[in-house]
Amino acid sequence: MYMYRLMLFLVFGGYLLSPLLMSGWASPDGAWYRPFLIWGGLIALSLWLEQKRKLDERS
């Protein structure tokens, strides 16, 4: 149950940071990929935590 709370917190934090991500999207330096990197990092972190939870349940 602890992992689901952490993942919910990560998603909620991502939604709170969305306005900052959108302002960076339209920046003239061409960093259009920055929001995708951040969301990809959140997804990768949640997948890693889920794998870790499954391995802990097996033991």
Secondary structure, DSSP 8 states (H G I E B T S, - for coil): -HHHHHHHHHHHHHHHTHHHHHHHHT-TT--TTHHHHHHHHHHHHHHHHHHHHHHHHH-
